[in-house]
Amino acid sequence: MLLEISAAFPGTPLLIVTDSWFGNDGLLKPMRKTVGQHCHMLSRLRVNTTLFALPPEHQKHQLGRSRKYGDKMGNATTLANKFHERATTYSVNLYGKQRDVLAFDNIMMLKTLKCAVRVVWIYRRSQWVALFTTDLDLTVEQIIEYYGARWKIEAAFKEIKQEIGSSKKPNSKLPCCYQSSQLLHDGRHRNLDLCRSP
């Protein structure tokens, strides 16, 4: 599917939005091998993920190889506490409404992807969530809104499952791909547009 989309929009950057389970090199590496380096990822960061500073620039008379990573900064949880006081309020469009969100962003190195990422910590009243993307050109607002759009799709799938009863009576004997295609089929017949904003 990615090849077909890439062929239809040549030269256009692709952004794949996933949950934290797929936010690693096991997905990004084969995607870029197949589609190209213009394929990017946006995902949720796990709370225990360790982050590193950007590597120092190579000095003119420096001996040996340049460092791939800078100093260890800590994990997502310790950094969330550290950056809370430096967070800024952003106006973003979430779930059909303009909302104020308290967030802080920083470009750091992620060893699980072996590259630099933009990390955005989003603070709520008593909780926080961290998102990251390999597309360093995305703004904080775009990162939050794009991930929020993914959550709307998740909610729509849950609504379909509840409506057709599959959430109460899962058929574990059917292949996952069949179950997913059946959900999409039922959703279309019930006129549930998963991607359209209200």
Secondary structure, 3 states (H helix, E strand, C coil): CHHHHHHHCCCCCEEEECCHHHCCHHHHHHHHHHCCCCEEEEEECCCCCEEECCCCCCCCCCCCCCCCCCCEEEEHHHHHHHHHHHCEEEEEEECCEEEEEEEEEEEEEECCCCEEEEEEEEECCCCEEEEEECCCCCCHHHHHHHHHHHHHHHHHHHHHHHHHCCCCCCCCCCCHHHHHHHHHHHHHHCCCCCCCCC
